[in-house]
Amino acid sequence: MRPVRLISEDGVEYRDLNGNGVMDPYEDPRLPVAERVADLLGRLSLEEKAGLLFHTVIEAGADGTVKEAPGDISKSPTSVVVTEKHLSHFNVHALLDARMAARWHNNLQLIAESTPHGIPVTISTDPRHAFIENAGVSFSAKAFSQWPESLGLAALRDPSLVERFADIARQEYAAAGIRCALHPAIDLATEPRWARQAGTFGQDSALTAELAVAYVRGFQGASLGPESVACCSKHFPGGGPQKDGEDAHFPYGREQVYPGGRFDDHMAPFRAVVEAGTALVMPYYGMPVGLEVDGEPIAEVGFGYNRQVVTGMLREGLGFDGVVLTDWELVMDNHVGDKVLPARAWGVEHLDAHGRMELILEAGADQFGGEECVEVLLELVAQGRVTEERIDESARRLLAVKFRLGLFDDPFVDEDRAAEVLGRQDFRDEGHAAQARSVTVLHADAGALPMRPGLKLYVENFSPEVAARLGTVVATPEEADVALVRLMAPFDPRADLFLESWFHQGSLDFQPGLATRLARVAAACPLLVDVTLDRPAVLTPLLEIASTLVVSYGTTDEALADALSGVIAPEGKLPFDLPRSMEQVRRHHEDVAGYDDPLFPFGHGL
């Protein structure tokens, strides 16, 4: 699809976004971004400017149409949100295939084109190139090429590979109309119980900074432009040191602590990505408890509400003048079906919606993630609590990103190209190779790896069809030359609050019956165990019974088979320490990377 264009009196092709038949300065593709922003900002109504400050969830119709009925997670009909509430930033959830994604995006842009000034829509997404399906965090790859989780990229210690992955993801996103990546997550995985580690680059601050810069470079290029996907680096100033490992999505996880005094370690990757030009930064939900920085006590309110953090540390300290986008739903409770997720107003729960929004703006944020309550902001202006000049300040930053991405000049995508680019075979091949290479061998008996062909295999949680490539599949361990068992890292299931069932939290111990049962398997034949680590696990019981123990971070059975057979050599190194016991975990400071005596240390891999 190509936008309708006119020719100006001096021969310049342009989009007549406000329908007045004249090429206004904001429509002139020759002018600098700052001039175009200034011209458009002066034309917008207060309602149009206010709408820019909201960035909410949207759901696509399965056939590529826009949804005009509220969805499972989205709150309002699409046309209402765009034309009446004036929103133009949306976080998309499920996308079933390439053509559907492109068609839906173009239909959404057509609605945006009908608004008074034709402000194009910016579509954002959480990561969708790996394995974890969690509506609050990430989506499995589906139509996109599939790679290991970020932990797996970190296990390969290769900035050039990370940049290559990011460039491929950029091409696939852009082909589908996605122009803002709500990633990378550059939190440090120092607290082993925390649920968000799979999306990080592990525990090491220097490695995370190096890989994060490569990631931003792959998505944005040397500078933000029409071929870029804008990165939102998160969660400032580092979301990893959650008290007892509980996640700040939930009321019991609101506290972030620094008993080891390592705040600077968690900040360091953000210094690197700000210098590299990340377009957006997202503060985390958590509220710091007992934190002092340079002798100054930091207010115990969530980071998105915290002026010392957003304005003091990020804007003034790091010199960041890009967009600050809050994490989702700091203002309103979220009701989905019979579930609720309270607003993450940690430390300011006593404030009403107006007070929360006012404080977020005072902190220095530009955009309210997951919200569409435009009326609250307009009421704050009417009450004299927020000035129009303050709204202009954030609207200017938000419009500048749209202009730099080229959305005002051509926001549409081509369905045929989307079908060609998304999940292209060479992209899938590179993702498969990265999955296999990232497999980390912790222990292996002599001669166990690579697996020789022709073995009789007993398998659990592994495709028999794939196992048949390695040898002959048998029904019992007693018949086998080797048993191949895949496990997920353990967690405590929870399902009270919305999203909670998707978050792997709690103990890192396997249930005691597992080790007893696998010991019986190991008594019959050598036991090879792979554990998929979305966070660390206590592997001590398995080490005592498995002749070969490997871990992975998002691999298909096919990729694991290639690694175990040596078709693609497993090269992974642990991105974090693995603890010996839960007692060791409980004694460990949440903000400190690693242990004095781990079962396996950061960087281990045979």
N, C-alpha and C positions, 0 to 999 in steps of 0.2 A: 504494500500500500504506500502511495506517495501523497504527501499533503498537497492541498490546493495552493497554488502560488500565483501571485500577480507580478507584474513588471513595473517598477517605479519609473517616474519621469526620466530619471537619469540611467535607466537600463539595468537596474539591480533587481534580481528575482528575490521575492520575499513572501512571507505568509502574512496575510492581512488578518491578524488574530482578533482585532476588535471590530472588524467589518466596516471600517469607515472609508475604505477605498484609498487610503493614504499610507505611505510607509512611515510610520512613526518611529522615533529613535529606538524604542525597545524592539521593534521589528526589523531593524537594519542589521544584517549579519556582519557588516563591516566595522561596526563601532566596538570599542572596548567594553568588556563586561560591566565595569563600574558605571559607565554612561547609560547602558541599557537598563541596568538595575535601577538607577536613580530616576530615569524617565518613567519606568513602569510603576515604581513605588509611589510616585506622585499622582498617578492616575487611579490607584486602587482605593476602594472604599474601606472603611474600618473593618467591615465584615469580611471582605476579601483578604485583607492582611491578617486578620485573626485566624482565618482558616488555614493559613500557611503554617501556623504554629502547632498543628496537630498531625499526628502520624499514627494511623490506626490500622488494625487488621482488616483484610479484605479477603473474600472467598470468590473464586472464579466459577462460573457455570461450567459444567462438565462438557458441554458442546461448544464452548468458547464464547458464549453469551455472558453479559454481565448479570449478576444476581440482583433481582429487584425485590426479593423477599429476604428478610434477615436469615442468616445462615446459622450454623452451629456455634460459630465463634464471632463472626461479624455482627454488628449491632443494628445496622440500618440498611435500607435499600441503597444500592450503589448510586443511583441518579440523585437521590436526596442528599447524600453525603457530598457529592461533587458539586451539584448546582445550587443547593440551598445552604449547606454548611460551608461550602467553598474549600473543602479539603483537597489537596493535590499530592499527598504523600501517603502511600499505602504499603503495608507489609503483607505480601501474599502468602497464603498457605498452600494447600494441595494444588499441584499442576500435573495433570495426568499424562499428557504427551506434548510434543513440540508444537504441532499445528494448533492444538487447542489453546496452548499457552499464548502463542503469537496472536491468534484470532481474538482471544479475550482481551489481551493488552491493547490491540488496535481499537476494539470496540469501546474500551474505557477511554482511550485518547480522543475518540470522536465525541464522547460526552463532554470531556474537558474542553474540546475545541469550541463547543457551543456556549461556554460561559462568557461573561462580558469582555474579558481580556484574553481569553484562550490560553490560560496558564496550563501548560502540559503537566501530566501526572508523572511523578517519580515512583517507580515500583522498587521495593526493597524485599530482601529475603534473608532469613536465617540460613546457615549452611545447608546445602542439599546435594553434596557430592560424596557422601560416605554412607554410613549404615544406620545410625541411630534415628529412630522415628519418635520424636517428642515434640508436640505442638508448641511447647514453650521454649524449645532450644534448637532443634534441627529436624531435617527431613531426610529420609533415605533417598538414594539417587534417582531411582525410577528412570525417567527419560534421559537423565544426565549421565555423564561418565562417572564411574564409581572408583573412589580412592579410599585409602585408609583414613580413619579419623586423624585429626591434627596430631595426636600423640604418636601415630604411626609415621607421619612426616618427620616429627622430631626424632624418632628412633633412627632415622637415616642420616641425621646431622648434615644435611646437604642443602644449603641455601639456594643453589641453582635449581634443584628439583622443586623446592617450594615455590620459587618464582615461576617455574614452568607450569606447575599445577595451577597457580593463581592465574596465569595467562590463559590456560585452557578454560578454567572456570569463567574468566572474564568473557571469552568468546561465546561460551554457551549461554551465560546470563544475558549478554547484550543481544544475542540472536532472538531470545525470548522476550525482550523488552525490559529485563531487570537491570536497573542502572545503579542500585545501591546495595552493597553487601553489608549486612549487619554482623560483620566479623572483619578482622580476626579477633578471637578471644585471647588476650595476651596476659591473662591472670597466671600466677605461678601456682603449680600444683604442689603446694607445701603441706596441705592438710589432706591426708590420704582418704578421709571419709567423705570429702566434699563431692557432690553429685556432678559437678560441671567439668571435671578434669579431662574428659575425652576430647573436648574442643580446644584444649590448650596445647602448648608446646612443652609441657612438663614442668619440672621443679626449678630448673636452672635459669637464673635471671639473664646471664650473658647470652646463652643459647636462644632463649626466647626473644630477646631483642634482635639478634642477628636474623632469625627466621622471620620475625614479624616485619622487618624492613623489606626483606625479599618478597614477602606476601603482598604488602602494600604496593610495591613496585610492579608486581605482576598484574594486579588488578587495575591500578591507576595509570601506569606508565611513568615517564619522567615527570609529568605534570598532568593535572586533571584536564581532560579534553573530550572531544566527541567520540573517541574510541574507548574511553575509560568506563570502568565501574567504580563508583565512589566507595571507599572503605569507611566503615564505622568501627574504629578500634575500641575494644571494651575489655574489662569494666573498670574504669578509672576510679581510684588510684591503685587498683589491683584487688580483685574479688576473691582471692584464694583463701586468706586466713580466717575462715568462718569458725566461730566458736563451736567446738565439738564436731566440726565438720557438717553442721546443719546448714541447708541452703536458705538464702535470704529471700527466695520467693515466698517463704512460709513464715508465719509469725514466730515459730520456735527457732528460726534461724536468722533472726534480725541482727544479731550482734557479730561484729568483726573485731578480732583481738590481735594484739601484737606483744605477747608475753616475752618473746625473744628479742624485741627491739629491732626487727628487720624491715621496718616500713620502707626504707630506701630501696631495698632489693625489689620490692613489688612495684615501686614507681619507675624503676629504670627502663623497662621496655616501653613505657609511654613517652619518656624523653626521646627515645629512638624513633618511634613512629611519628611523633609530632615533627621532629626534624626532617623526617622522610616525606612529610606532606599529607598525612592522612586527612581526608576531607571532613570526617566527623569523629567525635569521641562520645562514648556513652559511659556515664557514671553507674556504679552498681547500686543495688538496693541497700546494701548493708550499712549499719550505723557503727562508726568506730567507738569502741569503749576503752577508756583509759589511755587514749592516744595523745602524745605530745610530739609536736614537730618544731624543732628549733626553739624548744622551751615554751612553746605556746600550746595550751590545751586545745584540742579540737572538739568542737561541739558534738555532742552525742545525738546526732540526727542523721538520717539516711544521706548518703553521699549526694543524691540528686537535689536535696534541700540545703546543702551545706555550702555557704558562700566561701568559707575558708578554703574549701576543696576546689569548687568549680571556678570561682573567680581568682582566689588567692593562689592556689597551686597550679591550676591548669592554664588559665588565661594570663595571669601576671607572671607566675613562676616559669612556665614553659613557653610563654609567648604564643599560645594557640588562639587564633582568631577565626577558626572554622566553626562548624555547627556542633553544638552540644545537644545531643538527643537523649532525653531521659530513658531509663529502662521502662518497661511497660507497666501502666496502671498505678501510678503513684497517687492519683487523685481519687478515682472512683473504685468501689468494689466491683469485681467481675462475677456475674452470675451466668452460668452456663448449665442449662438443664436444671437438675436438682443439686448441682454443686456450686460452691462459692469460693472465690479466692479474694480475701480482703485486700484492699488497697495497701500497697507496700509503703505506708506512711510511717516508717519506723522512727520513733522518737517524736513524732508530731501527730500521733493518733488522735489527740484531743482536738485538732483543728478540723473544721469542716472543709468541704471541697474548695470553697473560695479562698480560705486561709492557706490551704496546701498549694494551690496554684500560684497565689501571690508569693509565697516563700520560694517556690521553684524559680520563678522569674527573678526574684531578688538574689538568688544564689548565682545566677548567670547562665542558666540553661536557655536554649532557644526553642525547643520543641518538646511537646508532651507525648511520649511514646504510649501507644495503645489506647489513646483517648480520642473522643470526638465531641466532648462537651463544650463546644464553642460558646454556648450561651453563658457559661460560667465566666469566661474571660471577658465577654462583652459587658457582663454585669459589673465586673471589677473595674472596667474603664468608666462605666456610667457612675459608679460610686466614688470615682476619683482615687482608687487604690492602685491602679496601674495606668500609666500614661500611654497615649498613643505613640509617643516618641520611643518608649521602651519596646512596644510591639514592632515599630519600624526597625529598631536595631537588630532584632532577630529575623524579621522578614527579609532584610537586606542580605544577611548571610545565606538564608535558605534560597532566595532567588538566584544569588550568584552561583550556587552549585548547579542549579538547573541550566543556567546560561552556559556555564563552562562545559557541561555535558552535551551541549548542542540540542537540548530538548525543544527549545523554542523554535529552532530552525527545521528540525525534522524528528519528531518523536516516534514515528511509525516503524514497524519492522515487517519483514517479508516472510510469509508463512513457508514458502519453499526453502528459503535459506535456513529458517529455524529447523525444519525437518532434516536438512543436510548437516547442520552443525551440532545440534544437541545429540550427545551420545555417539558422535562419529567414531568409526571403528578404531582409528589410530589413537584417539583420545582414550577409548576403553582399554586398548592394549597397554597404554602407558599407565593407566590407573591399576590395571591388573598386575603389572610388573612391580609397581610401588607397593601394592598389598603384599605380594610374595616377598619382596626384599625386606620389608619392615618386620617380618617375623623374627622374633628374638629367641635364640636358643640359650636357655639358662643352664641346662645340664643334659648331657647325653653320654650313655655308656659307649665305650670304644666300639666303633664299627656300626653304631646304630643309625647314624646319618652320614650321607644321604641313604634313604631306604633303598635297598637293592630291589630290582624288579622280580616279580614272580612270587612274592610272599603270600601266605594265606593270612587274611586280615579279618579280625573281628572289630566292628565299628559301632560307636554310639554317638549320636548327634552329628553324624557325618554322612553325606550322601553315599549310598551303596553304589550308585552309578559312577560317581567320581572315584570311589575307592577301587572300583574294578579296573581303573587305569593303572593302579599301583600293583595290583595282584588279584588274587581270588578271594572274594568275600565269603566268609563262613559264618555259621549261626551262633557258635559258642566260643568262648575263650579257649576251651580245651582243644578245639580243632585248629587254633590259630598259631601262626609264627609270631604275630605281634597284635596287640590290641590298640586301636586308635580311638581316643575319646576326646571330644571337644566339650569344654565347659565355659559358662559365663562367670565372670567375677561375681561373688556373692553380694547380696544386699538384703535389707529388711523391707518387705512389701508394705506400702502405705497407700491408703485410698480414701481418706476423708475429704480433703480439699481438692478443688479443681487443679489439674495438672499433677497432683502429688503421686499418682500411680505410675507416672512415666519417669520419675526421678529415682535413681538408685542411690539410696542413702543408708546410713546405719552401719552395722557390723561388717567387717571385712572377712570374717570367719566363715568357712564352709560349714554346713550342717555336719555333725559328727558321723551320721550314718553314711555319708558319701565316701569318706576315707575308708571306712570298714568294708563297704561294698567293693570299692576299687581295689582294696588289698586282696580280695578273693580273685578278682580278675588277674592281678599281677602274680598271684600264686600259680596261675595256669599258664601264663605266657608273658613275655616282656610287655610292659605298659608304656605307651607313648601318650602323653596328655598335652593338649593345647588349651590354654586359658585365655579367653578374650578379655582384655583389660580395658574397661571403660573408666576404671580407677584402680588403684592397687588392690591386691588381695593377699591374705595370709596364706602362703603356699607351703608352709612348713610341713603339714601332714602329707601333701602330695609328693614333696621331695623325698620323703622317706620310702615311698612305694613305687614311684614312677622311674623306669629306667631312662626315659627321655622326657624332659619337661621343657616346653616352649610356650611363649606367650605371643599374642597378636593383638592388633588394635583396630580391627575391622578388616577381615579377609574373607573372601568366599571360600568354599570348600575347594574349588578349582585352584585358587591362588595358594592355599595352604598345601595342597598336594604338590604343586610345582616347587614350593619351598622345601618340603620334606624329601622329595625325590631328587633335588639338586638341579632340576630343569632351570630354575631361577634361584640362585644362592641366597639363603636368608642372611641378611647383614645387620639386622636391627640391634640397637643398643638401648638399654632401658632408659626411658626419659625421666624416671624417678626411682628412688629407693623402694625396695619391697621390704615391708616390716616382717620381723620374726613372729610377732604375736600381737593380739589386740591390746594386751597390757602395755607393750612398747608404744603402740599408737596412742593410747590414753595418756601416757606420760609425756608425749611429744608436744612441743610448742607449735601452735597452729601456723605461725608465720615463718618457721625455720625450715629450710630445705634439708631433708635427709636426716639420718640417724648416725650415732656413733658406731653402731654394730648392726647393720641391716642384714637380712637374709641374703639379698643380692643388692649391690650398690648401683646408683645412677651410673650409666655407661657400661654396665655389664652386658655381655653378649658374646657367645662363642662363635 
